[in-house]
Amino acid sequence: MSISLVQKYNVAGPRYTSYPTVPYWDETSFSIYNWEKSFLQSFQESNQSEGISLYIHLPFCESLCTFCGCHKRITKRHEVEHPYIEALLKEWKLYCAAFPETPIIKEIHLGGGTPTFFSAENLATLINGIFKTAKKSSAYEFSFEGHPNNTSRTHLQTLYNLGFRRVSFGVQDYSEQVQNAIHRKQSFHDVAKVTFWAKEIGYTSISHDLIFGLPFQTLENVIDTIEKTKSLSPDRIAFYSYAHVPWIKGNGQRGFKDEDVPKDDKKRQLYEVGKKLLAQKGYQEIGMDHFALQDDALFKAFKNGELHRNFMGYTSSKTQLMIGLGVSSISDSWYGFAQNEKELEAYYARLEQNELPVFRGHLLTEEDLIIRKHILNLMCQFSTSWHHAKNYFTALPDVLNQLTEMEKDGLLVISENYLVITEKGKPFIRNICMAFDLRLKQKAPETKLFSMTV
């Protein structure tokens, strides 16, 4: 890794779980009426052929992890579980009332917050309630995020019995100093315990989430964390870059100083060393920040050109329509995005009025759709093409001209109809996508919006 390249290209930029990115949504043309037209079009096109996905946001956590950028509500009062489950099921009924036929669900992902804040019994009530008005796809894939400190064997067994076969455990880093800084204390013993339980029960894909660039994190910490992780042999590993955005996340990320956070070349070294250690154990790099063993579905999807990326991150199976349930959840019809109310009280209030609790969104233009495809191709396959006329857009020559400097630096190769990111260019994938991001270029942010790209 060239020091000069990191310094040259390490700028603030999106992570591209969507295009347009949320700060660049055009909310002026958005309405609940237009959103309903958008998701119904997508439903009619795709329900029978591939099914739909559900992302369900479970926002409660018992304590605040200071590295976290998710929407959450900190509480130790578990009486909040039941009314929230009831609200989720009411929201789902509103969608089902709009659908012209019974929805066929291909994917469910329980995210948070801390999904395992909820009792196994309440989670079963939620999933069983969903399927009172829905069917399972023959190729369904259900997953959830588990906190190693509070995921019980009962959680794992109950969700397995309901069809869940994939679980991701948040590990982050095993260093005591780092854990103290990010307020996320968990032992290797607890992580090993839940990992072995999941294997014994029969989960077919177990993932560990690690983070590089955390406050006080050293190279020795990363090596130790990855060696411990390798000893448990999870099927997938997400090795995320810590997004240091205290101006957005408020007090949570102000529990340490900026100088305590590794930056630039020092931060990138943590990833490069970690990547080499993972490769030694057979983990293949997939997309951005993800690794999988060769028999895992994520690796197979990457090799087959079927990898997909959305607000849930990378997924091995694509659906055109993803409905987000719960506070702050984002839905994606392919033609449009819609985000739910971020505050719990506002979310409840909208449902009390029998309204979809959507407060903002974006309807994609024809140009948006083309650029979205290019950015998805780059993020999922490290290449894109405009060989077919339908993939061409007016500003493409300007985009390619902007990328000539990166091509000179050996980060990508541009031919007449193709762009391919080189191995050297993979760390700069967000920068390359930014060249295609016309909305970002048309209106550069006046304040800090994004984390650093490298």
N, C-alpha and C positions, 0 to 999 in steps of 0.2 A: 504494500500500500504506500503510494507516494505521499509524503507529508504535504507537498505543495498542492496536490489535488484535493486533499481533505480541506485544507485552508481555503482553497479556491472556490469549492462548491458547497461548503457547509453553511447553508442559509436557511432561513425559516421557510417551511413549506408543508403542504398537506400530506396526509398519509393515504389519501385516495381510496377510502372505502366507498366513495360515491363520486360521481361527477354529474352536475356541478357539486362542489363541496358546500357544506351547510352555510358558511358565511356568504356564499354567492347565490343562494336561492333567490329567485324573483318572486317575492311574496305578493306583489301587487296583482298578479293575474291568478292567484290561487284562491280557491274557495272550497268549502266542504262539498258543494254540489259538483264542482269540477273534479275533486278528488274521487268522489263516488263514481263518476263516469269513467275515470282512469282505472280504478281497480276492478270495475265490472268488465271493462274491455279486456283487461289482462286475464281475469278469471275465466271469461268465456273462451279465450284463445288457448288457455293452458291447463285448466282444471282436469279435463279428461286425459290429456296427453301426458302431463308430467306431475300434476298435483300442485299444491301450494305449500309454502313454508310459514311457520309461526315462530316469531321471536317473542319471548315473554320475559319482560323485565321485572325482576323481584328486587326491590331497591333497599331493603333493610339490611343493616350491618350493626353488630354489637359494638364495634369500635372503628375509629377512623384510621385507615391506612393512608399515610401522607403522600404516597407515590400515585395514588389512584385518581384517574380523571373521569370516573363514571358518575352518573347521577345516583345519589344514595341518600338514605335517611338513617341517621345513627340513633339507635334505641336499644334498650334491653327489655322492652315491654313486648312480650310475645303475643299479647292479646290483639296486636295490630294485624296478625296473620289472617284471621277469619274474614274481617271486612274487606281486606285487600283481595283475597281469593274471590269473594263474592263480586267485587267490582270488575275483576278480570273476566269472569264468566258473563257478566252483564255486557261488557264491551264486545265480547265474542258473539253474543246473541244479536247485537246490533249489526255486526257484519253478516252473520248468517241470515238475518232477515232480509238483507239486501241481495245476497247471492241468489241466482235463479235456480240453483240445484244444490244438492248436498256437496260440501267441499271435501276433496280428497287430500289428506295431509301427507306430504312426503317428508317434511323436516319439522322438527320442533327443537328449539334451543332455549334452555332456561339460563338466563344471564342475570347479572346484578351489578351492584349490590352483592348480596350473599344468598344465592338460592337455598343453600342448606341452613340458613337462618330459620326457614320454615320447617315444621315437623314433617316427617315422612307421610303422616296421615293427611295433612293439609295439601301436600303436593299431589297425593293420590286423588284427593277430592277435585283438585284443579284439572288434572289430566283426564280423569273419568268424566268430568263435567264438559270438557272440550269435545269428547267423543260421543256425547249424547246427540250432537247435531253434526257429526262429521264421520268420515271413514278413513281408515289407514290405507295409504298406498301400498302396493305389493313390494315396493322398494323403499320403505320408510327408513329414516335415519334420525334417531332422537338422541340428543346430547344435553349435558348440563355441566355447569361450573361448580366445583366443590371446594370448600375451604377445608384444608387438612385438619384444622383444629376442631371443627364441629360436624364434619361429615361422619355419620355413624354407619355401622354395617346395615342397620335398618333402612337408612336412606338409600344406600346402594342396592339392597335387595328389593326394596319396594319399587324403585324406579326401573330396575332391571325387569321386574315382573310386568311393568307397564310398557315395555318395549325399548327402553333406553339401553344402548350398547356402547355409547361413547361418553367419557367423562374427562374433564380437564381439571387438574389441581393447580392452584396458584402457589408457586414455591418462591419465586423472585430471587432470593439469595440466602445462603445458610450462615453468613457471617453475623455474629452477635452484634457487632457495631452497626452494620448496615440495617439489621432488623430493628434495632433500637431507633435509628434515625427515621425509618419509614413507618414505625409503629406497627410492625407486622412480625410478631414473635411466634415462631413455630419450629419445632425440632425436626431433625431428620427422622427420628423415630416415628413421629406422627405422620409424616409424609409416607414413609415406608409402610406403615400399618394400613393406611387407606389404599395405597397402591396394591398391596398384596390382597387385601379384601376384594378389590375390584377384579383382580385376576382370578381369584378363587370363585367368585360368583359367575364370571363368564363374560365380562366386558371385553369386546373385541378391539377397542381402540382407547388407550389410556394416554393422556397427554399431560405433560408438565409445562407450566408457564414460568420462564425465567426472564430476568430483566438485566440488561447491561447498562452501565452509566449511572447507577444509583449513587446517592451521596455516600462518601467515604469508601466506595467500592474500589478494591485494588485488583490487580491481575491475579494475585494469589487467591483472593476471594472467588473470582470467577472460575479459576482452575479447580478449586476445592468443590464448589457448587456443581460444576459439570461432572467431575469424577463421581461425586455422590449420586448424581442423577443417572449417570450411565450404569451404576451398579444396580439400579432398580429397573432398567430396561423399559422405559415407557415407549409406546409405539410412535408417539409424536412428541416433538419439543418445539415450543414457541419461544424464541430467544429475542425478546422485544427490546427496542431502544427506549430507554426511559425518556418520557416527554416532560421536560422541565418547563412548565408553563404557570408559574405562580401568579402571574397577572390575571389568569383565567380562573384558576382553581382556588384562589383565596387562601385562607389561613392554613389549609392542609399542607401545601408545599412551601410554606414559609417557616417550617420548623427547623430549617437548616439554612446555611448561607450559600449563595451562588458558588463561592469558591470551594465548597465542599463537594461539588458535583464534577466528575470527570468530563472533560470537553475535548473536542477536535480529535487530534491524533491519539491522544491518551485514551479517549473513549473508544475510538475505532479499533484500537489494539485489543481491547477487551473482547470485541466481537470476533475479530480475525483469529485470535488464539482459541476462543471458544468453538468457532467453526471447525478448526483443524482437529480439536479434540473429539468433536462429535463425528467427524468424518472417519476417524480411526475406529469408531464403534459401528460404522455402517449407516449413519444418519445422512440422508441426502438433503441438500439445500433446495427448498421449494419456495418460489416467489420471494417475498421479502420477509426475513426474520423467522421463517418456519423450516422445520426439518422433520423428516419421517423415515422410518425403516422401509425397505423396499416392498414388504408385504402389506403395508398399510394403504388404505384406500386413498389417502391424500397423495401419496407418491404415485399410485397408479393413475389417478386423475391427471396429475401433472404430465406424466409420460404420454398419456393418451390425448392430451390437448383439451381436457374437460374440466380443468381446474376453474373455479369461480371465486369471485370476491364480492362481498357485500358488507353491510354494516356489522355483520357478525364476524367478519374477517374472511379467511380462506375456507372454502368448503369443497368437498369432493363431489357434491351433486348440486346441480343448478335447478332453481325454479324461477319462472318469470315473475311470479307474484309472491311477495313476502309481506305478511301482515304482522305489524308490531303491536303487541298488547302490553298495557301497563304504562305507568308514568314515564315520560320522556322517550318512550319507544319510537323508533322510526320505521315506517312502512315503505315498501318499494314495489311499485307496479310495473317497473321498467320504464313506463312513460311518465312517471311522476313519483315524488316523495312526499310523505306527510309525517310530521312529528307530533306526538302527543304532548299535552300539557306537562311542563317540567315539575310543577309543584303539586304535591299530593292532594292538597285541599282543592285546588282548581280542577284536578283530574276527577276527583269524587263529585264535585259540583256539576261538571258537564254531564256525567253519567246520570246524576239525579234528574237532569232535564231530558234524559233519553237521547242525548246527542253523542255522536262520536267525539271523543275528547281531543280532537286535533286542533292545534293552535297555529300551525304554520306549515308551509310546504312549497313545492316547486313542480311545475309542469314542464317537462323537457321539450325543447324545440327540436326540429329536424337536425340542426347543427349540433345541439347538445347530444343527441342520440349517436351521431357518428363519432364524435369525440369521445363519448363514454366508451364505445367499443374499442377505440384505439388505446385508451388508458387501461381498460380491462385486459386487453391483449398484452400490453407491456408489463403490467403488474403480475399477470398469471403465467405468461409464456416467455417473457423477455424479448418479445418481437411483435411487430405488427406489419400490416400490408395494406396498400391502397390499390391493389391490382384490379379489383372490381370497382366500377364507377360509383357504386353505392357507398363506398368507403372514402370517397374523395370529398374534401370540403375546400371552400374558396381560399382559406388562409393557410392551407397545407404548405405551399412553397415558402411562405414566411417562417412557418414552424421549422421546416427542414433547414432553412438558412440559419436560424437561431441555433441549431444543433451542430453546425459545422465545427465550432470550437471544441465541443465534446468529442466529435469524430477525430479531430486532430490529436486530442489527448488519449485516443484509443479506447474510449468508453462505449462506442457504438460504431456500427457500419451501416451506411445508407447506400442502397442500390436504387435502381430505377423505380421499383415498386415496393421495396421492403425496407424495414429498419430492424436491425438485430442488435441487442445489447450484448456486449462482450463480457467475459468473466471479470475483467478489470472494471467494467462499468456497472456491475450489479450493485455495489454500495451506493451508487448515485441514481438509482432507479426513480426516486421521487423527483430529483432534479430534471430528469429526462421527461417525466410525465408533465412537469410544470411547463415545459415548452409547448405542450398541446393544450394547456389550460387557458383558453381564450378569455374566459371570464376573469380569471386572476390577472391576466395581462391588461385587460381593458380597464380594470379598476384596482390598482395596487393598494393593498391595505394601508390605512393611515395609522393604525395602531397594531400592536403585536397580536397575531391570531393563531400562529402555528408554532410547533416545536421545530428544532433544527433537523435538517434532512439527514445528516451523517452522524 
